[in-house]
Amino acid sequence: MPRGSSSKRERQYEHIKESAEERGASERRAKEMAARTVNKERARSGEARSASRTSTQDMSSSRRGGKRSHTGAEGPTRDQLYAEAKRRNVEGRSQMNKSQLKKALGK
C-alpha cells in the first residue's frame, strides 16, 4: 500500500486480495487486482495526488463488480466453478466442462 494510505484502504486491499485468491487467482494476480481497485477508489474519492480521467469518470469498481456477479443468465463461469470444485476436492474436475462442474457441485 502507498505511504499514508488509510486503514480502510488497507483493509479493502486485503479483502480484495483474499477474495481473488479464494476464487483461484494466483497471489501475484490477486495483488495486482487489489492494488488497481484500491488505487481507483482512492482516485475517485480524491485521496490520490493524481488521477486519470478513466479512474474518475468511469463507473466505480464496486458497481462493475456487481455487474459481473454470477446472478446473470448463465450463472458462474467455468473458472469460478472449477475454483469451487478445487476447494471441495472434487475428483476429475480438470477434465470437466461447465455443465459437468455444475452437476458435480450440485448447482
TIMI-2910 file (N, C-alpha, C, CB; in pm, 1 decimal, decimal comma, always signed):
<rs>
+----------+----------+----------+----------+----------+----------+----------+----------+----------+----------+----------+----------+------+
!      n_x !      n_y !      n_z !     ca_x !     ca_y !     ca_z !      c_x !      c_y !      c_z !     cb_x !     cb_y !     cb_z ! resn !
+----------+----------+----------+----------+----------+----------+----------+----------+----------+----------+----------+----------+------+
!    +84,3 !   -118,6 !     +0,0 !     +0,0 !     +0,0 !     +0,0 !    +88,7 !   +124,8 !     +0,0 !    -95,8 !     -0,1 !   +122,6 !  Met !
!    +42,2 !   +231,6 !    -64,4 !   +120,7 !   +355,4 !    -65,8 !   +133,4 !   +414,7 !    +74,3 !    +56,9 !   +457,7 !   -160,3 !  Pro !
!   +241,0 !   +489,7 !    +93,3 !   +259,1 !   +557,2 !   +221,2 !   +142,5 !   +651,3 !   +245,9 !   +392,9 !   +634,2 !   +224,7 !  Arg !
!    +96,5 !   +656,0 !   +369,4 !    -11,9 !   +747,4 !   +402,7 !   -149,8 !   +694,8 !   +368,0 !     +9,3 !   +876,4 !   +333,6 !  Gly !
!   -159,9 !   +569,6 !   +326,2 !   -292,4 !   +517,0 !   +293,9 !   -367,6 !   +489,9 !   +423,7 !   -282,0 !   +387,5 !   +207,4 !  Ser !
!   -496,0 !   +498,1 !   +417,1 !   -577,8 !   +482,2 !   +537,3 !   -593,8 !   +334,8 !   +572,3 !   -715,5 !   +547,5 !   +517,8 !  Ser !
!   -631,4 !   +311,0 !   +695,1 !   -653,9 !   +172,3 !   +738,3 !   -772,4 !   +112,0 !   +662,0 !   -679,4 !   +165,9 !   +891,8 !  Ser !
!   -867,1 !   +196,0 !   +623,4 !   -981,1 !   +146,9 !   +545,0 !   -933,4 !    +90,5 !   +411,7 !  -1083,9 !   +259,9 !   +521,4 !  Lys !
!   -844,3 !   +162,4 !   +344,0 !   -793,9 !   +116,8 !   +214,7 !   -707,5 !     -8,0 !   +231,3 !   -713,4 !   +228,4 !   +145,9 !  Arg !
!   -634,4 !    -18,1 !   +342,0 !   -554,5 !   -137,9 !   +365,7 !   -644,2 !   -258,8 !   +387,8 !   -461,9 !   -117,8 !   +486,0 !  Glu !
!   -753,6 !   -240,0 !   +462,7 !   -850,0 !   -349,9 !   +483,4 !   -914,4 !   -388,4 !   +350,8 !   -959,3 !   -309,3 !   +586,4 !  Arg !
!   -948,2 !   -287,3 !   +270,6 !  -1009,7 !   -311,4 !   +140,3 !   -914,8 !   -391,5 !    +52,0 !  -1047,6 !   -178,2 !    +72,0 !  Gln !
!   -787,8 !   -354,1 !    +50,3 !   -685,5 !   -423,6 !    -28,5 !   -677,2 !   -570,6 !    +13,5 !   -547,3 !   -354,8 !    -11,8 !  Tyr !
!   -667,3 !   -595,8 !   +143,3 !   -656,0 !   -733,1 !   +192,9 !   -779,9 !   -815,0 !   +157,1 !   -634,9 !   -733,5 !   +344,9 !  Glu !
!   -896,9 !   -753,7 !   +172,2 !  -1021,7 !   -824,3 !   +141,7 !  -1028,2 !   -862,8 !     -6,3 !  -1143,1 !   -737,1 !   +179,2 !  His !
!   -995,0 !   -770,1 !    -93,7 !   -999,4 !   -796,6 !   -237,6 !   -897,2 !   -902,8 !   -273,4 !   -973,5 !   -667,6 !   -318,4 !  Ile !
!   -777,3 !   -892,8 !   -217,5 !   -670,9 !   -989,5 !   -245,4 !   -712,3 !  -1130,0 !   -201,1 !   -540,3 !   -947,8 !   -174,8 !  Lys !
!   -765,1 !  -1142,3 !    -80,1 !   -806,8 !  -1273,2 !    -29,1 !   -921,8 !  -1330,5 !   -111,2 !   -848,0 !  -1262,4 !   +118,2 !  Glu !
!  -1016,5 !  -1246,4 !   -149,6 !  -1129,9 !  -1293,3 !   -230,7 !  -1082,6 !  -1346,0 !   -365,7 !  -1231,8 !  -1179,9 !   -251,5 !  Ser !
!   -989,5 !  -1275,8 !   -427,5 !   -937,5 !  -1319,3 !   -557,3 !   -863,5 !  -1451,7 !   -544,3 !   -844,4 !  -1212,5 !   -616,6 !  Ala !
!   -786,7 !  -1467,1 !   -437,8 !   -714,2 !  -1593,3 !   -416,3 !   -811,6 !  -1707,8 !   -392,0 !   -616,8 !  -1580,7 !   -297,2 !  Glu !
!   -920,7 !  -1682,0 !   -319,3 !  -1021,8 !  -1785,1 !   -295,3 !  -1089,3 !  -1828,2 !   -425,0 !  -1126,7 !  -1734,4 !   -196,4 !  Glu !
!  -1101,7 !  -1733,8 !   -519,5 !  -1163,4 !  -1765,9 !   -648,5 !  -1065,5 !  -1834,7 !   -742,9 !  -1217,2 !  -1639,4 !   -713,8 !  Arg !
!   -941,0 !  -1854,9 !   -698,5 !   -845,8 !  -1929,3 !   -779,6 !   -740,2 !  -1845,9 !   -849,2 !   -918,2 !  -2005,3 !   -880,0 !  Gly !
!   -734,4 !  -1716,2 !   -825,3 !   -631,8 !  -1632,1 !   -887,4 !   -498,1 !  -1656,1 !   -817,9 !   -671,2 !  -1481,2 !   -880,2 !  Ala !
!   -390,4 !  -1642,3 !   -892,0 !   -258,0 !  -1656,0 !   -832,0 !   -235,1 !  -1540,5 !   -734,6 !   -147,0 !  -1659,1 !   -941,5 !  Ser !
!   -138,2 !  -1555,9 !   -644,9 !   -111,6 !  -1449,8 !   -547,6 !    -70,8 !  -1321,6 !   -618,9 !     -1,7 !  -1493,0 !   -448,5 !  Glu !
!    +10,2 !  -1335,0 !   -723,1 !    +55,0 !  -1217,5 !   -798,1 !    -62,7 !  -1144,7 !   -862,8 !   +156,5 !  -1258,5 !   -905,3 !  Arg !
!   -151,0 !  -1220,9 !   -926,5 !   -267,8 !  -1161,6 !   -992,0 !   -362,3 !  -1099,6 !   -889,4 !   -342,1 !  -1267,4 !  -1075,1 !  Arg !
!   -379,2 !  -1167,0 !   -775,4 !   -466,8 !  -1115,3 !   -670,1 !   -415,1 !   -982,1 !   -617,0 !   -478,8 !  -1216,7 !   -555,4 !  Ala !
!   -282,2 !   -972,2 !   -597,8 !   -223,8 !   -847,2 !   -550,4 !   -244,8 !   -735,9 !   -652,1 !    -74,4 !   -865,2 !   -521,7 !  Lys !
!   -227,7 !   -768,6 !   -780,4 !   -245,1 !   -668,8 !   -885,5 !   -388,8 !   -618,2 !   -889,8 !   -205,8 !   -727,0 !  -1021,4 !  Glu !
!   -484,2 !   -710,4 !   -884,8 !   -625,4 !   -671,4 !   -888,9 !   -661,0 !   -584,0 !   -768,9 !   -715,7 !   -796,2 !   -892,2 !  Met !
!   -612,6 !   -622,0 !   -651,1 !   -642,6 !   -546,0 !   -530,2 !   -582,3 !   -406,3 !   -537,9 !   -590,4 !   -619,5 !   -406,2 !  Ala !
!   -457,6 !   -397,6 !   -582,0 !   -391,8 !   -267,3 !   -590,7 !   -462,5 !   -176,7 !   -690,5 !   -245,0 !   -284,2 !   -630,2 !  Ala !
!   -498,1 !   -230,2 !   -806,4 !   -566,2 !   -148,7 !   -907,2 !   -701,2 !    -99,0 !   -856,5 !   -585,1 !   -228,7 !  -1036,3 !  Arg !
!   -774,6 !   -187,0 !   -789,7 !   -906,4 !   -149,7 !   -739,6 !   -895,4 !    -41,5 !   -632,8 !   -978,9 !   -272,2 !   -683,3 !  Thr !
!   -804,4 !    -61,9 !   -537,4 !   -789,0 !    +36,0 !   -430,4 !   -738,9 !   +169,0 !   -485,0 !   -693,2 !    -16,4 !   -323,5 !  Val !
!   -644,4 !   +164,9 !   -577,8 !   -594,4 !   +289,3 !   -636,8 !   -705,1 !   +365,1 !   -708,6 !   -480,0 !   +260,0 !   -733,8 !  Asn !
!   -792,0 !   +291,4 !   -777,6 !   -902,2 !   +357,2 !   -847,4 !   -998,1 !   +421,6 !   -747,2 !   -977,4 !   +256,5 !   -936,8 !  Lys !
!  -1028,0 !   +351,6 !   -639,8 !  -1117,4 !   +407,5 !   -538,9 !  -1053,9 !   +530,5 !   -471,9 !  -1152,0 !   +300,6 !   -433,1 !  Glu !
!   -923,0 !   +526,1 !   -447,9 !   -852,8 !   +641,5 !   -390,4 !   -862,9 !   +760,7 !   -485,2 !   -703,9 !   +607,1 !   -362,2 !  Arg !
!   -846,5 !   +735,5 !   -615,2 !   -854,7 !   +843,6 !   -714,2 !   -996,4 !   +900,5 !   -720,5 !   -811,6 !   +792,7 !   -853,6 !  Ala !
!  -1095,0 !   +814,7 !   -715,8 !  -1234,3 !   +860,0 !   -724,1 !  -1273,4 !   +946,0 !   -605,1 !  -1327,7 !   +740,7 !   -733,6 !  Arg !
!  -1216,4 !   +914,1 !   -488,4 !  -1254,5 !   +988,5 !   -368,1 !  -1162,8 !  +1106,9 !   -339,4 !  -1255,2 !   +896,1 !   -249,2 !  Ser !
!  -1064,2 !  +1131,6 !   -427,6 !   -976,8 !  +1245,8 !   -410,9 !   -860,3 !  +1222,8 !   -316,4 !  -1055,3 !  +1360,1 !   -363,3 !  Gly !
!   -834,0 !  +1097,1 !   -279,9 !   -724,2 !  +1066,7 !   -188,2 !   -589,3 !  +1058,9 !   -260,2 !   -751,7 !   +935,4 !   -116,1 !  Glu !
!   -590,1 !  +1038,9 !   -391,1 !   -466,0 !  +1024,1 !   -466,4 !   -418,3 !  +1160,3 !   -515,9 !   -485,3 !   +927,3 !   -585,1 !  Ala !
!   -286,8 !  +1173,5 !   -532,5 !   -230,4 !  +1300,5 !   -581,7 !   -273,6 !  +1327,7 !   -724,8 !    -76,8 !  +1298,6 !   -573,1 !  Arg !
!   -271,7 !  +1224,3 !   -807,3 !   -312,6 !  +1240,1 !   -946,5 !   -407,9 !  +1127,4 !   -982,5 !   -189,5 !  +1241,2 !  -1041,8 !  Ser !
!   -489,2 !  +1150,5 !  -1083,2 !   -586,8 !  +1050,2 !  -1123,7 !   -613,7 !  +1063,2 !  -1272,6 !   -717,9 !  +1064,5 !  -1043,0 !  Ala !
!   -624,8 !   +950,0 !  -1338,6 !   -656,8 !   +953,3 !  -1480,8 !   -805,6 !   +983,7 !  -1499,0 !   -619,5 !   +818,9 !  -1548,9 !  Ser !
!   -840,3 !  +1025,2 !  -1617,7 !   -980,2 !  +1057,8 !  -1645,6 !  -1067,9 !   +933,8 !  -1632,4 !   -994,7 !  +1118,3 !  -1786,1 !  Arg !
!  -1016,4 !   +818,0 !  -1676,1 !  -1098,2 !   +696,8 !  -1666,9 !  -1120,4 !   +656,0 !  -1521,8 !  -1032,2 !   +581,9 !  -1743,9 !  Thr !
!  -1024,0 !   +684,0 !  -1434,4 !  -1042,3 !   +649,8 !  -1292,8 !  -1153,9 !   +731,1 !  -1230,1 !   -912,8 !   +671,9 !  -1215,4 !  Ser !
!  -1165,5 !   +854,6 !  -1269,5 !  -1264,7 !   +941,5 !  -1205,6 !  -1399,4 !   +943,8 !  -1277,1 !  -1211,3 !  +1081,1 !  -1197,4 !  Thr !
!  -1402,0 !   +917,0 !  -1407,6 !  -1527,9 !   +927,1 !  -1481,5 !  -1591,8 !   +792,7 !  -1513,2 !  -1505,0 !  +1001,2 !  -1608,7 !  Gln !
!  -1516,3 !   +686,3 !  -1504,8 !  -1567,7 !   +552,4 !  -1531,1 !  -1656,2 !   +509,2 !  -1413,8 !  -1450,9 !   +451,0 !  -1553,5 !  Asp !
!  -1732,5 !   +401,9 !  -1430,8 !  -1813,6 !   +353,6 !  -1319,7 !  -1722,7 !   +299,3 !  -1209,5 !  -1913,1 !   +244,5 !  -1367,3 !  Met !
!  -1770,9 !   +301,8 !  -1087,2 !  -1688,6 !   +258,0 !   -974,7 !  -1662,4 !   +107,8 !   -984,3 !  -1757,0 !   +292,6 !   -840,2 !  Ser !
!  -1552,9 !    +65,4 !   -924,8 !  -1516,2 !    -75,6 !   -931,1 !  -1617,6 !   -162,0 !   -857,1 !  -1376,7 !    -96,8 !   -872,9 !  Ser !
!  -1678,2 !   -109,4 !   -752,1 !  -1778,1 !   -188,4 !   -680,1 !  -1902,7 !   -209,9 !   -766,4 !  -1816,3 !   -119,1 !   -547,7 !  Ser !
!  -1940,0 !   -109,3 !   -844,2 !  -2055,5 !   -124,3 !   -933,2 !  -2023,9 !   -222,0 !  -1045,9 !  -2097,3 !    +12,3 !   -991,4 !  Arg !
!  -1901,7 !   -210,5 !  -1100,6 !  -1861,5 !   -301,0 !  -1207,2 !  -1861,1 !   -445,9 !  -1157,0 !  -1722,4 !   -262,2 !  -1261,1 !  Arg !
!  -1809,8 !   -465,7 !  -1036,3 !  -1807,8 !   -599,4 !   -978,0 !  -1947,4 !   -655,1 !   -962,3 !  -1737,9 !   -597,5 !   -843,8 !  Gly !
!  -2041,3 !   -568,7 !   -922,8 !  -2179,9 !   -612,3 !   -908,5 !  -2239,7 !   -655,8 !  -1040,8 !  -2263,5 !   -501,8 !   -848,8 !  Gly !
!  -2199,5 !   -590,0 !  -1148,2 !  -2249,8 !   -627,7 !  -1280,2 !  -2193,3 !   -762,3 !  -1325,6 !  -2215,5 !   -519,6 !  -1382,4 !  Lys !
!  -2075,9 !   -798,6 !  -1270,7 !  -2012,6 !   -924,5 !  -1309,6 !  -2048,1 !  -1040,1 !  -1217,1 !  -1863,4 !   -907,4 !  -1313,1 !  Arg !
!  -2132,3 !  -1016,5 !  -1119,0 !  -2163,0 !  -1123,3 !  -1024,2 !  -2232,3 !  -1237,5 !  -1097,0 !  -2251,4 !  -1070,9 !   -908,4 !  Ser !
!  -2233,5 !  -1354,0 !  -1036,4 !  -2289,2 !  -1468,6 !  -1106,4 !  -2438,8 !  -1485,2 !  -1083,3 !  -2217,7 !  -1593,2 !  -1064,3 !  His !
!  -2510,4 !  -1376,0 !  -1085,6 !  -2655,7 !  -1384,4 !  -1080,2 !  -2714,6 !  -1369,6 !  -1220,1 !  -2712,9 !  -1277,1 !   -986,1 !  Thr !
!  -2627,9 !  -1358,4 !  -1320,9 !  -2672,6 !  -1341,0 !  -1458,6 !  -2735,6 !  -1466,4 !  -1514,5 !  -2557,7 !  -1299,4 !  -1545,7 !  Gly !
!  -2774,9 !  -1459,4 !  -1638,8 !  -2846,0 !  -1568,9 !  -1703,8 !  -2763,3 !  -1697,0 !  -1712,9 !  -2888,3 !  -1526,7 !  -1841,5 !  Ala !
!  -2633,1 !  -1682,3 !  -1733,0 !  -2550,3 !  -1800,9 !  -1749,9 !  -2488,9 !  -1849,5 !  -1620,2 !  -2442,1 !  -1773,4 !  -1848,6 !  Glu !
!  -2505,9 !  -1777,7 !  -1512,3 !  -2452,0 !  -1819,4 !  -1383,6 !  -2302,5 !  -1800,9 !  -1376,8 !  -2486,7 !  -1963,0 !  -1356,4 !  Gly !
!  -2236,9 !  -1871,1 !  -1283,6 !  -2092,1 !  -1855,8 !  -1266,7 !  -2015,2 !  -1907,1 !  -1388,0 !  -2045,7 !  -1929,3 !  -1141,3 !  Pro !
!  -1895,6 !  -1855,9 !  -1407,1 !  -1811,8 !  -1900,3 !  -1518,2 !  -1754,2 !  -2037,9 !  -1488,1 !  -1698,6 !  -1799,2 !  -1545,2 !  Thr !
!  -1698,7 !  -2100,7 !  -1589,6 !  -1637,0 !  -2230,8 !  -1570,7 !  -1520,1 !  -2219,8 !  -1472,8 !  -1589,8 !  -2288,3 !  -1705,5 !  Arg !
!  -1444,4 !  -2112,1 !  -1483,5 !  -1329,8 !  -2092,7 !  -1393,0 !  -1375,1 !  -2077,0 !  -1248,2 !  -1248,2 !  -1969,7 !  -1435,5 !  Asp !
!  -1486,5 !  -2007,9 !  -1227,1 !  -1538,9 !  -1993,8 !  -1091,1 !  -1585,9 !  -2128,6 !  -1037,6 !  -1654,5 !  -1892,1 !  -1087,8 !  Gln !
!  -1653,1 !  -2205,5 !  -1122,6 !  -1696,9 !  -2338,6 !  -1082,3 !  -1577,4 !  -2429,1 !  -1053,6 !  -1785,5 !  -2400,7 !  -1190,6 !  Leu !
!  -1474,9 !  -2419,3 !  -1137,9 !  -1354,9 !  -2500,6 !  -1119,1 !  -1287,0 !  -2466,7 !   -986,3 !  -1256,8 !  -2479,8 !  -1236,3 !  Tyr !
!  -1278,5 !  -2337,3 !   -954,7 !  -1216,1 !  -2295,4 !   -828,7 !  -1292,3 !  -2350,9 !   -708,8 !  -1209,4 !  -2142,1 !   -820,3 !  Ala !
!  -1425,2 !  -2350,7 !   -717,2 !  -1505,0 !  -2406,8 !   -608,6 !  -1486,8 !  -2557,7 !   -600,1 !  -1653,0 !  -2372,6 !   -627,8 !  Glu !
!  -1480,3 !  -2624,3 !   -715,9 !  -1457,7 !  -2769,1 !   -717,4 !  -1321,0 !  -2802,6 !   -658,7 !  -1468,9 !  -2824,2 !   -861,0 !  Ala !
!  -1224,2 !  -2719,2 !   -686,3 !  -1089,7 !  -2739,6 !   -631,1 !  -1092,7 !  -2726,5 !   -479,1 !   -989,4 !  -2638,2 !   -691,9 !  Lys !
!  -1165,5 !  -2625,6 !   -429,3 !  -1178,5 !  -2607,6 !   -283,9 !  -1244,4 !  -2728,4 !   -219,3 !  -1259,4 !  -2481,1 !   -252,3 !  Arg !
!  -1342,7 !  -2787,3 !   -289,9 !  -1416,3 !  -2902,4 !   -235,7 !  -1350,3 !  -3036,4 !   -269,2 !  -1558,6 !  -2901,7 !   -288,6 !  Arg !
!  -1236,3 !  -3031,9 !   -336,6 !  -1161,6 !  -3152,8 !   -375,6 !  -1244,8 !  -3249,6 !   -459,5 !  -1111,4 !  -3224,5 !   -251,7 !  Asn !
!  -1315,6 !  -3198,5 !   -559,0 !  -1394,2 !  -3281,8 !   -649,9 !  -1297,5 !  -3355,0 !   -742,8 !  -1497,4 !  -3195,8 !   -731,7 !  Val !
!  -1308,0 !  -3487,1 !   -747,4 !  -1217,9 !  -3565,0 !   -832,4 !  -1257,6 !  -3552,6 !   -979,0 !  -1217,9 !  -3712,6 !   -790,0 !  Glu !
!  -1157,5 !  -3547,3 !  -1066,7 !  -1179,9 !  -3539,6 !  -1210,0 !  -1220,0 !  -3402,6 !  -1258,8 !  -1282,9 !  -3636,3 !  -1248,8 !  Gly !
!  -1206,2 !  -3301,7 !  -1176,1 !  -1254,0 !  -3167,0 !  -1212,2 !  -1181,9 !  -3107,4 !  -1331,9 !  -1238,7 !  -3074,1 !  -1094,6 !  Arg !
!  -1054,9 !  -3142,9 !  -1351,0 !   -979,2 !  -3081,8 !  -1460,9 !  -1030,5 !  -3126,1 !  -1597,8 !   -831,4 !  -3116,2 !  -1447,9 !  Ser !
!  -1096,9 !  -3238,9 !  -1603,8 !  -1149,3 !  -3289,2 !  -1730,7 !  -1294,6 !  -3248,3 !  -1755,3 !  -1137,9 !  -3439,8 !  -1734,3 !  Gln !
!  -1356,6 !  -3181,7 !  -1657,0 !  -1499,6 !  -3148,0 !  -1667,6 !  -1522,4 !  -3016,3 !  -1740,0 !  -1562,3 !  -3141,3 !  -1529,2 !  Met !
!  -1635,1 !  -3011,8 !  -1812,7 !  -1676,9 !  -2885,3 !  -1872,5 !  -1769,5 !  -2813,1 !  -1773,4 !  -1748,7 !  -2908,9 !  -2010,8 !  Asn !
!  -1822,1 !  -2699,4 !  -1814,4 !  -1901,9 !  -2616,7 !  -1724,0 !  -2024,8 !  -2690,8 !  -1670,7 !  -1945,5 !  -2489,7 !  -1795,2 !  Lys !
!  -2098,4 !  -2756,7 !  -1756,7 !  -2220,0 !  -2825,3 !  -1711,3 !  -2186,7 !  -2941,7 !  -1619,3 !  -2301,1 !  -2875,2 !  -1831,1 !  Ser !
!  -2077,5 !  -3012,2 !  -1646,8 !  -2038,0 !  -3122,2 !  -1559,2 !  -1993,9 !  -3071,5 !  -1421,7 !  -1925,5 !  -3203,1 !  -1623,8 !  Gln !
!  -1924,6 !  -2957,4 !  -1420,3 !  -1885,0 !  -2899,0 !  -1292,9 !  -2007,5 !  -2857,2 !  -1212,6 !  -1792,4 !  -2778,9 !  -1315,2 !  Leu !
!  -2106,2 !  -2796,0 !  -1279,8 !  -2231,1 !  -2757,4 !  -1212,0 !  -2295,9 !  -2878,9 !  -1148,2 !  -2329,4 !  -2690,6 !  -1311,0 !  Lys !
!  -2303,2 !  -2986,8 !  -1223,7 !  -2367,9 !  -3109,0 !  -1174,5 !  -2290,3 !  -3166,3 !  -1055,5 !  -2378,3 !  -3214,4 !  -1287,8 !  Lys !
!  -2158,3 !  -3168,7 !  -1064,9 !  -2076,4 !  -3223,1 !   -956,8 !  -2087,4 !  -3139,4 !   -829,7 !  -1931,0 !  -3231,7 !  -1000,6 !  Ala !
!  -2108,9 !  -3008,7 !   -846,3 !  -2121,3 !  -2920,0 !   -730,6 !  -2264,1 !  -2908,3 !   -681,1 !  -2068,9 !  -2783,4 !   -764,5 !  Leu !
!  -2357,7 !  -2970,0 !   -751,9 !  -2497,4 !  -2966,0 !   -710,9 !  -2564,9 !  -2834,1 !   -738,8 !  -2508,2 !  -2996,3 !   -566,7 !  Gly !
!  -2529,3 !  -2771,0 !   -850,1 !  -2587,7 !  -2640,2 !   -884,1 !  -2679,6 !  -2651,3 !  -1002,2 !  -2479,0 !  -2537,9 !   -913,4 !  Lys !
+----------+----------+----------+----------+----------+----------+----------+----------+----------+----------+----------+----------+------+
</rs>
